[in-house]
Structure formats: structure tokens, C-alpha cells
Amino acid sequence: MAYAAVMNDSRLEDFIAAHRRLFVLTGAGCSTGSGIPDYRDEQGAWKRTPPVTYQAFVGDGITRRRYWARSLVGWPRIAQAQPNAAHRALAALEAQERCSQLLTQNVDGLHQAAGSRAVIDLHGRLDAVVCLGCGASSSRADVQRRLAEANPAWAGLAAGAAPDGDADLEDRDFATFQVPACDACGGMLKPDVVFFGENVPRTRVDAAMARLAQADGMLVVGSSLMVYSGLRFVHAAVRAQIPVAAVNLGRTRADDLLRFRMAAPCGDALRFLLGADVPAPVMPPAAAAG
């Protein structure tokens, strides 16, 4: 479908106008406009090696060193990222009292930075670190400082950006990389996010489900829904006869359950919520031609 045809599609505006208590679920496609890469291509397949699992992180020292080394190099991109038009548009929707709940699969905190307040971070937040021994919490900024002090030769490395604060460090020997321990008990530190192979906390799921039950429509923004932790909410909405629409460049795992899917960049699709004073992007000829 040509880009111009998609952007002239009025179904999204009509859907949002028709539902005054929207439950919004966002994914990685919502943050690509902020320079944070996503995981999957337009067919929903992995673009790169899948993320580290919880079991590998806690069970293998080299895997853990590799994770923290890549995170040391990649974290500044997340820390410096700014909300894009998609984040600002959804914050505007909440300010208009038309979004009752925003549930995000992202861990970057950009919805809150844009001004959204009714946010549930389904998979946690990357700016926090938790001790698996005593449960103590610390800031990612503090852990970043400790990582850099313990590994000064790594801190200035240049590397390609990867999703969720990761960085592409190839052909490196991670055996000597020093990973700090918990200040309180000496336990293992882990980003306070849900890794693959780890369960989303039940209380978090229950809170989101309760908010979904009060909605009159559901909008998916920038998620392929390939992971069950997000897909379950679409299934719940359909069971409750709550209509679901999506904005996502590629296919989703729930395409057959949607009223429609708008295949466009999230920020461009939602830009109308920001008002007429916000200019539309100027597309290069190749992109405009589809």
C-alpha cells in the first residue's frame, strides 16, 4: 500500500473519535522515532539474535558479563533519547481524557517523559536495577557509573545501536569485564525489566486487565504482538467484545482479530492528535511513492 494512501486513511481518526475510554497498548515501534531500534521486521521475524533469556543471565557468568558490557556502551542512547510525535500524541490523548490507560511493552520511560501519567510499564523500566539477592533497588545511572569505573577501557567504545540499550560489540573477550555487585548484600544485579523466559508480575497483569475491562476500545500502537505478554490483552478485549485497532508498519499476530491495521509509522499516524500547528513530515520521493 502506498504511503500517501495510508496517511489519507480516516479510519484511525474515526476509531479514536468513536471511543472515549481507550485502552492503549504500545510496543517498540512507538520508540523507533526516538532512535531506539526495534526487534522485528515487517513479517514479525527477528532482525537479530533474540535477546538474552533470564535463565542464561542468572546461570552463566560470561553471558552476564556480555550483557553488562554491551549495556555499558548502549545505555547512553537510552538515557539521552527524547519522546517523539507518537509519545506526545498519546500524552495529548490522555490530557483530553480520551485514554483511560496506556500499557507499554517498552522499557525506556519515554511515555512518562512525554507527559503520560496513566502508564503501566508491563515489562518494567530500564532506568532501574534490582538485586536478585535482597531486592534492593538502585538507579541505572548509578550502576552505569560503577560499570564505567570498573571497566574504563570499555566505556568509550563505539558500537552500533541495538534495542533496549544494547550495543553491537562483536568479537570481544568479555571474560575480564567486571560486573559490580549489590552494595547492600553483594548479590547479583539485574535491570528491573522482564527478560525473555521470565514472567510478568501477576499484580501488573491484573491491574492492566482491570483497566481494560473499563475501556470501550483498544488501540495497539507499534507492536507486532508476537509476545504473549501483550497479545493476551487483545484476546481479552475480543472476549469482552471491545473493538481493537492497530497502528503498526508490519503484520501483527492478531491481524485476524483487529477491526483494521494502519500500516504507517506511529508518529505520522497519530500526528493529527497534536493539532494543526504540528507540520507533517516531508517524505522523500521514493518513500512517498510506496
N, C-alpha and C positions, 0 to 999 in steps of 0.2 A: 504494500500500500504506500502511495506517495506521501511524503511528509506533509505537504500542503493539505492534502485531503484529510489526513488525521487531525491536523490542527484546526480545521474548519468543522470538525465533528462536534455537534452541540450536545451529544448525549451526556457527557460528563457534567456540563453546566446544569442540564435539566435534572440529572440524578441528584446532584448536591442540593439544588433548589427544592426538590420534592421531599427531601428527608432532613428534618430539623434536629434529629438526635443521632448523628453519625458516629459510628464506631470505626476508627481508622487504624489500620494495621500497616506499618511501613517496614521496608527492608532495605537492602544495600543499595538498590537503585535510587533511593532517595538521597544518598550522600555522595554519589559519583560526581555530581556537580560541584562538590566541595573538594575535589581532588583525591577522594578516598576510593581506591579501586574496589570493584565487586568481585564475587567469586565465580559467577556462572555466565555462560554465553546465552544467546537468544533462544537456544534449544533447551536450556536448563542444565547443560553439562558443565562439569568443572573446567575452568580455564587453566588451572594449575593443579599442582599436587594438593589434595584435600588438607584442611587444617589439622594440626596435631590433635590427637584424642586425649581425653582426660587420663585414660589408663596409661598411655605412653608418657605423658607429662609426669605423673607421680611415680611411675615404675622404672624409669630409665634416666640415669643421670646425664648421659650425653644428650638425649632428647631435650631434657630440661635446660641444659646449657645452651643448646642450639636455639631453643625458643627465646631465652632471655637475651642472647647475643643479637638476634635479629630484631627483637623488640627494642633493645637499646638504640639501635640505628634507626628504626622505623617510628618510634614513639613521637619524636618532634613533629612529624607531619600531622599526626592526630591532634597533638596539643595546639598546633597553630591553625588548624582547619577552622573555617568560618561557615556559618549557615548559608545555604544557597536559597534560591527562589522557592524551591519545594518546601523547605523548612519554614520559611517566612510565610508562605501561603497557608500552611496548616496552622501556624500560630494565629494568623488572621482569622481563620475559620473558627478557631476556639474563642477568640475575642468577640466574634459575632454571635457566640453562644449557639453554634451550629455543629460543634464537635463535642460530644459528651465524653469521649475517651480516646486517647491516642496510645496505642500499644505498638512499641517498636522492637524489632528484632536487632536493631543496630546497637552498638555499644559505645558510640562516640559522643553522646551527650549533646548533639547539635540541635535537637528539637528544643531542649531546655534553653540552650543558648539563643535560640531564635525567639523565645518568649512563651512557648507552650508550657502549661503548668499541669494539665491533666494527663500526665505521661506515666506509663508503666514500662520500665525497661525490662522486657521479657528475658533477655539474655544477660542482664547485668550491665555494669559500666566499666570501661577500660581504665578510667582515671582513678580507680580504687584497687587496692591489693589486699588480699586476705591471707592470714596464716592458717594453714591446714592443721596446725597443731593446737593452738589455743584460741583461734577465731579472731585474734586482734586484727583491726583494720588500719591501713596506712594509705597515704596518698601515693598515686603513681609518680608524681613529681619527686617525692622524697626517695622512692625506690630508684628512679632514674638517676638521681644524684649519687646514690650509693653504688649503682652499677657502673657509672662513669668513673668514679673514684677508684673502684677496684679493677677496672679494665680500661685504662686511659688510651691504650693503643687502638681500641675498638670504637671509641666514642666518636671519632671524626671520620669514620669510613663512609664512603659514598656508596649507595646501593639503590636499586630500583624499588619503587613503592609497591607494596603488596597490601591486601585487605587487612583491616583491623590492626593497624600499627605494626604489621610485619614488614620485613625488608628482604629483598633477594640477595642473600650472601651465599655465593656458590664457591665450592672448592676451598672452604675454610676448615681449619682444625679447631674444633670447639673444646677439645679436651682440657685446655688450660684456662678456659673462661671461668671467671669467679662469679658465682651467684650468691648474693647476700642472703642471710637467714633472718628470721624474725628477731627483732630487737628484744622482744619480751620473753620468748621461750626457746629461741634457736630453731624453731620449726621451719617447715617448707613454705615459701611464699608462692602465691598463685594470683594472677589477675582475678578480680572479683567478677568474672564472666563465666557463662555456661559454656564449657568446651563440648565438642562432639563426644558422644559417649557418656555425657553427664546429664542428669535430669534437671529440668527447670523446677525451681522450688514450688511445691504444691500451693502454698499460700498465694504466690504470684499468679499462678494459673487461675485459681479460684476467684481472685479479685477481678481479673480481666473478664472471666466468664460472667460474673455478676453484672459488670458494666455492659457487656454485650447484650444481656437479657433485657436491658432497659433501652436499647437502641432501636431505631426504626429503619436503619440502613447501615450497610458496612461497605467501606471503601478500602481497597488494598492499593498501596502506593509503593512501587519499586520492589516488589517481592515476587520471586518465582514460585514461592510456596512449596519448594521441593523438600523442605524440612518439616516434619510432622508438627513440631512445636508451634509453627504458625498455621499450617493447614488445618489443624483441629478447630480453629476458630471459624474458618469458613464452613466446615462441616456443621458446627454448632449453629451458625447463623441459618444455614439452609434448613436444618431440622426445625428451627423456630420460625420458619417462613419469613426471615429477614432478608431482603434482597441484597445481593452483593455485586459490586462492580470493581474493576481494577484498572490501574494505570501501570503498565509495565511494557518495556520495549520487546521482550521476548515472551514466549508462551509460559503459562503457569501450570502447575499440577492440578489446578481447579478450573481450568478453562470451561469444562462442560457444566460447571455449576454457576457460572457468572452470568449476569444479565448482559454484560458486554465487557470487553477489554480494550482500552485505548492504548495503542502501540505508539507511544511518544515519550520523550524524556520527561521525567516527573516535573521538573521546574517549569518547562514550557507548557505542559498540560494544565498546571494549576495556576499559572501566572494571572489568569483573569481574577483570582481572588484578591490580588494585590491592588486592583484598581487600574483605571485607565492611564494613570500617570507613570506606570511602570512600562518601559518600552519592551516590545517583543524582540527576541534575538534576531539578528540578521544572519540568515543561513547562507553558506556558500552555495554556488550553483549546483554542484554535484549532490549535496545533501538535499537541497530543495527539490531536485528532480526525482528523488527517491531511488 
